[in-house]
Amino acid sequence: MEKKSLAGLFFFLIILLAAQEMMVQTEAKTCEKPSKFFSGGCVGSSGNQQCGYLCRRGEGLLGGSCKGLKCVCTYSC
């Protein structure tokens, strides 16, 4: 009985590892572009939050952050 359990467990592990090898993980590529709606300088954490909000809500993109003094939005490309 113990040999059958061990053989079954071994078989299950082989199947599980084979299934993991078959899965292909892809990561969506993200691109950046300047925000259309952000005006003024992108300064401090409040500017960074406003930038992200405008990119998500105003432009319907993934998000945004300050790069230098400009607000840059991220989107799937």
N, CA and C of each residue as an Amber inpcrd file, in Angstrom:
protein
   231
   0.8290000  -1.1900000   0.0000000   0.0000000   0.0000000   0.0000000
   0.8720000   1.2520000   0.0000000   1.9430000   1.2440000   0.7750000
   2.8030000   2.4130000   0.8720000   3.5270000   2.6880000  -0.4460000
   3.9060000   1.6340000  -1.1810000   4.5730000   1.7980000  -2.4680000
   3.6360000   2.4340000  -3.4910000   2.3380000   2.0720000  -3.4490000
   1.3640000   2.6470000  -4.3700000   1.1710000   4.1340000  -4.0900000
   1.1370000   4.5090000  -2.8230000   0.9740000   5.9160000  -2.4450000
   2.1720000   6.7340000  -2.9010000   3.3510000   6.1800000  -2.6920000
   4.5710000   6.8690000  -3.0830000   4.6470000   6.9990000  -4.6030000
   4.2750000   5.9710000  -5.3220000   4.2750000   6.0090000  -6.7830000
   3.2430000   7.0140000  -7.2970000   2.0880000   7.0650000  -6.6660000
   1.0430000   8.0140000  -7.0580000   1.4800000   9.4460000  -6.8170000
   2.1310000   9.6910000  -5.6900000   2.6240000  11.0220000  -5.3780000
   3.7080000  11.4430000  -6.3630000   4.5980000  10.5420000  -6.6840000
   5.6590000  10.8110000  -7.6390000   5.0690000  11.1400000  -9.0120000
   4.0720000  10.3730000  -9.4540000   3.4150000  10.6140000 -10.7290000
   2.7370000  11.9840000 -10.7390000   2.0640000  12.3260000  -9.6420000
   1.3990000  13.6180000  -9.5230000   2.4070000  14.7570000  -9.6280000
   3.5470000  14.6290000  -8.9810000   4.5720000  15.6770000  -9.0350000
   5.1290000  15.8520000 -10.4400000   5.3120000  14.7660000 -11.1480000
   5.8050000  14.8470000 -12.5250000   4.7970000  15.5780000 -13.4080000
   3.5260000  15.2410000 -13.2600000   2.4780000  15.9000000 -14.0430000
   2.4260000  17.3910000 -13.7000000   2.5290000  17.7150000 -12.4330000
   2.4930000  19.1080000 -11.9960000   3.6650000  19.8960000 -12.5750000
   4.8540000  19.3400000 -12.5380000   6.0250000  20.0180000 -13.0830000
   5.9310000  20.1670000 -14.6020000   5.3970000  19.1770000 -15.2700000
   5.2330000  19.2570000 -16.7220000   4.2380000  20.3620000 -17.0850000
   3.1810000  20.4900000 -16.3100000   2.1880000  21.5260000 -16.5630000
   2.7950000  22.9140000 -16.3560000   3.6610000  23.0650000 -15.3740000
   4.3160000  24.3430000 -15.1290000   5.2190000  24.7290000 -16.2990000
   5.8760000  23.7610000 -16.8820000   6.7550000  24.0270000 -18.0140000
   5.9650000  24.4740000 -19.2310000   4.7330000  24.0010000 -19.3690000
   3.9260000  24.3260000 -20.5290000   3.3410000  25.7280000 -20.4570000
   3.1930000  26.2810000 -19.2620000   2.6190000  27.6080000 -19.1070000
   3.6240000  28.6610000 -19.5500000   3.1530000  29.5610000 -20.3820000
   3.9940000  30.6430000 -20.8570000   3.5250000  31.9150000 -20.1750000
   4.4360000  32.5490000 -19.4800000   4.0940000  33.7820000 -18.8000000
   4.5400000  34.9560000 -19.6660000   3.5920000  35.8100000 -19.9700000
   3.9120000  36.9950000 -20.7460000   3.5970000  38.2180000 -19.9070000
   4.3620000  39.2210000 -20.1180000   4.1580000  40.4600000 -19.3930000
   3.8310000  41.5320000 -20.4140000   2.7760000  42.2860000 -20.1370000
   2.3770000  43.3300000 -21.0670000   3.4510000  44.4160000 -21.1030000
   3.7590000  44.8470000 -22.2980000   4.7500000  45.8950000 -22.4620000
   4.0770000  47.2350000 -22.1960000   4.7340000  48.0880000 -21.4550000
   4.1850000  49.4050000 -21.1710000   5.0200000  50.4730000 -21.8690000
   4.3260000  51.4600000 -22.3600000   4.9560000  52.5970000 -23.0200000
   4.6030000  53.8590000 -22.2450000   5.2940000  54.9220000 -22.5490000
   5.0780000  56.1960000 -21.8620000   4.8360000  57.3040000 -22.8790000
   4.0250000  58.2800000 -22.4510000   3.8260000  59.4800000 -23.2570000
   3.4620000  60.6260000 -22.3190000   3.7620000  61.8540000 -22.7180000
   3.4340000  63.0050000 -21.8720000   1.9210000  63.1430000 -21.6970000
   1.5150000  63.6120000 -20.5440000   0.0950000  63.8160000 -20.2700000
  -0.4500000  64.9590000 -21.1090000  -1.6890000  64.7980000 -21.5880000
  -2.3470000  65.8520000 -22.3570000  -2.9480000  66.9160000 -21.4390000
  -3.3450000  66.5100000 -20.2220000  -4.1260000  67.3950000 -19.3720000
  -3.3480000  68.0250000 -18.2220000  -2.1860000  67.5130000 -17.8960000
  -1.4370000  68.0440000 -16.7570000  -0.8180000  69.3760000 -17.1430000
  -1.0390000  70.3780000 -16.2890000  -0.4390000  71.6930000 -16.5490000
   0.3640000  72.1190000 -15.3330000   1.3660000  72.9020000 -15.5670000
   2.2160000  73.3630000 -14.4770000   3.3700000  72.4170000 -14.2600000
   4.1170000  72.6780000 -13.1970000   5.2630000  71.8350000 -12.8820000
   4.8560000  70.6380000 -12.0490000   5.5260000  69.5760000 -12.2540000
   5.2660000  68.3320000 -11.5270000   6.2380000  68.2850000 -10.3490000
   5.8020000  68.8090000  -9.2040000   6.6950000  68.9610000  -8.0590000
   6.1050000  68.2840000  -6.8320000   6.9380000  67.5150000  -6.1370000
   6.5470000  66.9050000  -4.8710000   5.5900000  65.7470000  -5.0160000
   5.1910000  65.1980000  -3.8640000   4.3100000  64.0260000  -3.8730000
   2.8990000  64.3820000  -4.3350000   2.4310000  65.5970000  -4.0520000
   1.0890000  65.9760000  -4.4990000   1.0480000  66.0990000  -6.0230000
   2.1130000  66.5920000  -6.6330000   2.1800000  66.6600000  -8.0870000
   2.1990000  65.2720000  -8.6940000   2.9200000  64.3580000  -8.0520000
   2.9900000  62.9800000  -8.5270000   1.6160000  62.3030000  -8.4260000
   0.9010000  62.5480000  -7.3400000  -0.4400000  61.9760000  -7.1680000
  -1.4070000  62.5440000  -8.1940000  -1.3360000  63.8540000  -8.4240000
  -2.2210000  64.4860000  -9.3970000  -1.9210000  63.9770000 -10.8030000
  -0.6700000  63.8050000 -11.1040000  -0.2590000  63.2670000 -12.4030000
  -0.8530000  61.8740000 -12.6180000  -0.6920000  60.9940000 -11.6420000
  -1.2380000  59.6410000 -11.7430000  -2.7460000  59.6360000 -11.8930000
  -3.4090000  60.5120000 -11.1360000  -4.8640000  60.6030000 -11.1910000
  -5.3330000  61.0590000 -12.5730000  -4.7010000  62.1030000 -13.1130000
  -5.1040000  62.6130000 -14.4210000  -4.8570000  61.5850000 -15.5280000
  -3.7720000  60.8490000 -15.4250000  -3.4960000  59.8280000 -16.4430000
  -4.5270000  58.7060000 -16.3850000  -4.8770000  58.2710000 -15.1610000
  -5.8440000  57.1760000 -15.0080000  -7.2610000  57.6320000 -15.3420000
  -7.7140000  58.6830000 -14.6830000  -9.1140000  59.1120000 -14.8160000
  -9.3520000  59.9830000 -16.0380000  -8.4780000  60.9480000 -16.2570000
  -8.6850000  61.8960000 -17.3460000  -8.3980000  61.3080000 -18.7160000
  -7.3450000  60.4870000 -18.7990000  -6.9280000  59.9720000 -20.0940000
  -7.2100000  58.4790000 -20.2670000  -7.6620000  57.8050000 -19.2030000
  -8.0150000  56.3870000 -19.2930000  -6.8210000  55.4670000 -19.4920000
  -5.6630000  55.8540000 -18.9760000  -4.4540000  55.0550000 -19.1390000
  -4.1410000  54.3100000 -17.8490000  -3.0390000  53.5660000 -17.8330000
  -2.6870000  52.7480000 -16.6600000  -2.3050000  53.5790000 -15.4500000
  -1.5850000  54.6540000 -15.6540000  -1.1320000  55.4830000 -14.5450000
  -0.1670000  56.5260000 -15.0490000   0.4860000  57.1790000 -14.1150000
   1.4360000  58.2070000 -14.4930000   2.2870000  58.6060000 -13.3150000
   3.3910000  59.2550000 -13.6120000   4.2850000  59.7480000 -12.5680000
   5.1150000  60.8880000 -13.1270000   5.7160000  61.6370000 -12.2180000
   6.5490000  62.7700000 -12.5980000   7.9110000  62.2830000 -13.0600000
   8.3370000  62.7860000 -14.1910000   9.6860000  62.5470000 -14.7150000
  10.2810000  63.9280000 -14.9220000  11.1420000  64.2910000 -14.0100000
  11.6300000  65.6690000 -14.0280000  10.4940000  66.5760000 -13.6010000
  10.1740000  67.5740000 -14.4000000   9.0530000  68.4630000 -14.0980000
   7.8210000  68.1590000 -14.9380000   7.8690000  67.0900000 -15.7170000
   6.7560000  66.7450000 -16.6040000   6.0130000  65.5060000 -16.1100000
   4.7280000  65.4850000 -16.3800000   3.8950000  64.3330000 -16.0450000
   3.9010000  63.3760000 -17.2290000   4.2940000  62.1370000 -16.9790000
   4.3800000  61.1240000 -18.0220000   3.4010000  59.9840000 -17.6910000
   2.5180000  59.6800000 -18.6420000   1.5230000  58.6230000 -18.4690000
   2.0410000  57.3070000 -19.0220000   1.6110000  56.2070000 -18.4070000
   1.9710000  54.8710000 -18.8820000   0.7170000  54.1940000 -19.4510000
   0.9140000  53.4120000 -20.5170000  -0.1790000  52.6940000 -21.1560000
   0.3420000  51.3940000 -21.7510000  -0.5510000  50.4480000 -22.0020000
  -0.1710000  49.1900000 -22.6470000   0.0420000  49.4270000 -24.1260000
   1.1390000  48.9020000 -24.6280000   1.4040000  49.0870000 -26.0630000
   1.6710000  47.7510000 -26.7380000
